[in-house]
């Protein structure tokens, strides 16, 4: 038969496929391309294959897995994704998986997944692939070995609608519909290797030319195989495992605590205290048949949730948790709801033991269909799932706390400890959340390694104790708690039982004793600490007993083990006593128990066999003085009283911490400040002053904490009223921090060239300005000072807005910003409190405070029957703000400025005279005619020392005013103390008279009279300490002060309308009371600041700063004084 002639004649017995030309032509050689990384890909035009089609190409690689080709069609049925069902769509794919080539095709009537090669094809040699299809039938040949296939009965049309992707998928996959059967697509395995001679429907595709047109990253126009071993140079850092790839090395960083190509980037650590979580909310419902999970954890608790996928619609889950010191893997594929072949229920695997040792442990999970692998510290356990169903559905990936609980019969315990390096299908979610790379995570867990003290309580007397429900420890037991005390003896825990059974934990001469009786007589285990533990430091206690009667007592890092024979069960009855027992019970306690009184001190992080009780809320009854928190006995400032360079302020009844320039908060500057994560694309937080409240400042203070990997960005910018041009900007330039400002003369810049800040670590920047002089400090590095030459204007006039994030200037910041403080304003906290003065826009999210306050639009809380989980978790949803004004809150911005806790060295002026006073010839006085009482502060001549970690300016000497005011004649009203959760408060207030109408010849900084006290344009109102009764010091936390006058009266800017009926003079104290002086400098307590007002004469007294009043007010005061004097003279000589 002359087949070619019959074909030319279109004989009906001959079928033609592809683009055939019946003549001899020269075919140009097609250059190969190399995909150099898994992220590389090329987009091909849509494949209009319909009923017939063919594809052929050659590939070459040594890597085992990667996606070669993928395209999909339009979703079938309604656009909305039905609960429990993935979107159905036609698709076509070829992938390498573990060295084998697979064909995947679905024309709408069911999937076909065909293993196209009977041996591995990742041997580095060219492999030829030829695919042919006509209707439901077709074949695929690999190196001339053909394998036919037949799609399920039904559709014969392959309807593809998307581009055809070669070598991988784009990073933004939100528009793609990825079938669960295409494992490499969902595992994020891109192809690395060479491709050549691509023909689609008989037409050649010049992939090299396409790569050039698309500027495809990581695609090169040649193909060579390098014989040199890339791993020979040991490129992987920090213990990473090097593997050979196609002309590249691959660093496996699992278990190292590092990420990156060379394991050079330290992975983010999250700290959890039992009430904290991180939750990834997937943009779409996910369906997978293969997963790769890896994480590291450190914990002293034997129970707790590490990671879980959860679904809103089913019981589907892949969950990792600590269970009795082991890692437990649970995989549940809910077959009942979707009518699949029933499985026997959740599959479970266990690995590891005694993992609650406060050491880092590495966990890996690999699932491929029905096959499971669980590895803990390189020890692997394998399992096989029963049933035909292999599809996992999930909406969330959760850590720390399982919030989606509706289909879970037993909720795992909350996690206390640290997580690091969580990757799910190749995505490092913890780091992506921290860096703002993804916008669909919410969290209140804290970044960084933090010492975890969960739910502390204090037993203030030895007669105090709590009674809880019986300890459940029949067959085994895992107990954990932390304690801190200065008392050497005391009963910490006791539970009696049937017969002679009991358990006791006590402190004897500063050492922990564990006493128990299982029915064989009492036994005593003593902790082997190297010194007594009543040292006012936190200590960790782990007590465990397994089914083999092996008892372990671990105190901090020192362990004692004991094996007992005989009875194995601990049969406890009655109440579990914490902190002591009733006085009458001590005499009847079993022998070997030394305690005859209760425990006095703090307990925290109590874990009773996986149950985390709220000791105060769950107590059946409470006796004596037991309260939440742990303040400790110290009432005096010490070097470590305040954390993170907070300044300790000694008060009469204790001390408080000034956290203003730390970016932290809380009573001891140890709590993270309000934190926002700025995501990809940029975001902006804008605080705007009201037109009549815009301040003009001679000195500024700015502190902010952040972490980022950006080389260029603007963090904070403060701008003046439009047209004035004054500004202050904190930015990152080439990975280094700098500040530039202009207050009317020239741009003045200051930077820190020695510190790289775009390393993903948390950094704190502190900036101060006094006129044209400035200081800058990054973390604990030396302070940088800047003194510009020449005469400089000094006033930052009429500040209108604070802008955070740089979005409006085209240099958006991406990462987290925390605890921002500017001249008494905590803008991030105001944003979190929905202050009406703050607007937010862009990709922005707040790191949450607590899970209990989060709500959802779609579901309500579901009560739980599990006794140990008393708090119902609400389903939560993160909403991105896009150019919305925050809703008003109960406390206005004006109120927040007037409150003492948010006050600082802010010089406030009306907007009536917005320009520098140095340039003014005339300025109309303000309309305010109210009486502002001048207040002169009088301090003791020898102020106490300041406990701080870095140099500060010493407080100025004091003196009497020109009116000879004495401490007996006038005292400031007590200042309200900082609330415990206030991160920035307590600074003195500087009130400016600029704009009030007063004329000056020159700057007060440049004017000094050696013969008289210097009078400046501001008054400093320090928070005076309150005297305690009898001088007795009380332990922290401090009780709040009660002001004797309205605090608003102390903070009203000069020249600003504030009508009041009367002026309340503070009462004079008795002459015997000695008023302590300032314990911190009044201007810049945290960073040395250039002070042009300093006198050359060391004996010259410092400035007494008073409020300058308008001329109308001054006239009124003079008139009143004159009238009073005249009346006195008339009465004396009448």
Secondary structure, DSSP 4 states (H G I P E B T S, - for coil): --HHHHHHTT-TT----S---SS--PPPPPPPEEE-STT--EEE-----BTEEEEEEEEE-S-S-EEEEEEEEEEPS-SSPPTT-PPPEEEEEEEEETTEEEEEEE-SS-EEEEE--SS---SSS-EEEEEEEETTEEEEEETTEEEEEEPPSS---B---SPEEESS--S--TT----TT-HHHHTT-B--EEEEEEEETTEEE-HHHHHHHHT-TTEES------S-GGGG----TTPEEEE-SSSEEEE-TTTTEESTTS-EEPPEEEEESS--EEEEEEEEEEESEEEEEEEEE-S-S-EEEEEEE-SSS--EEEEEEETTEEEEEEE--HHHHT-PPPSS-EEEEE-S---SSS-EEEEEEEETTEEEEEETTEEEEEE--SS---EEEEEEEESS----TT-SSPPPPPEEEEEEEEETTEEHHHHHHHTS-SSEEE-SEES------S-EEE-STT-EEEESPP--SS-EEEEEEEE-S-S-EEEEEEEBSTT-EEEEEEETTEEEEEEESSS--EEEE---SS-S-SSS-EEEEEEE-TT-EEEEEETTEEEEEE--S-----B-SPEEES---GGGGGGSPTT---SSB--EEEEEEEETTB---HHHH-SEEESSEEES---S--S--TTSSSTTPEEEEETTEEEEE-TTTSEETTTT-EEPPEEEEEEEEEEEEEE--GGG---BSEEEEEEEEEE--SEEEEEEEEESTTT--EEEEEEETTEEEEEEESSS--EEEE-TT----SSS-EEEEEEEETTEEEEEETTSPPEEE--SS-----B-SEEEEEESSGGGT----EEEEEEEETTB-HHHHHHTT-TTEEEEEEEEEPPS-GGG---SS--------TT--SPPPP-------SEEPPP-SS-HHHHHHSGGG--S--B--TTS-S-GGG-S--PPPS-------------SSPPP-B-SS--PPPPP----TT---TTT--PPPPPPPPTT-SS----EEB--TTSS---SS-GGG---TTS--EES--EE--PPPPPGGG---PSSPPPP--SS-GGGGSPPTT-----S--PPPPPPPTTPPPP--SS-SS-SSS----TT--S-TTS--PEE-----HHHHHHHHHHHHHHHHHHHHHHH-
